[in-house]
Amino acid sequence: MPRAGLTPERLTRAGAELADEVGFDQVTVSALARRFDVKAASLYSHVRNSRDLKTRIALLALAEMADRAADAVAGRAGKDALAAFADAYREYAREHPGRYAAARFRLDPRTAAAGAGVRHSQMTRAILRGYDLTEPDQTHAVRLLGSVFHGYVSLEASGGFSHSSPDSGESWRRIVDSLDALLRNWPAEP
């Protein structure tokens, strides 16, 4: 019989909290069992294994990020939407480093297609419509934005910008301004 109060959702949320505290790579069924002061075997009626737990945390993180980004960009267009989207992404990564790492967890194609990653892509494409990009340039721009945002927040999180001036927040603003300028003046196909 499952332990009272333990559910897949509760374990997923606790796993996400654990990821933020100790790092996503350290999240296992055993580590989660220690958090609840139960034997790992008692969790297997709720999650199949550590990969299943990590998949659930990844899906939670993607959904949380999508909700936050959607709230941030609602009613905005152009540069305002781009900046709000970028800021939501960066703030989530700063507030939830383990969950942010979980959002990068490789999912199988069917799970990924059913998750909130699709919403991230749709929001990015909606923002890009304000820049009048067509395919394949829109796909190139989606990849550019994802690469810049992820690269920046990853370097910032690892302390890569803490040893010099100006403040990393000032650089972030300049990068978003530069992305806006690039998107408004997207180069023609050679």
Disulfide bonds with the S-S distance in Angstrom:
none
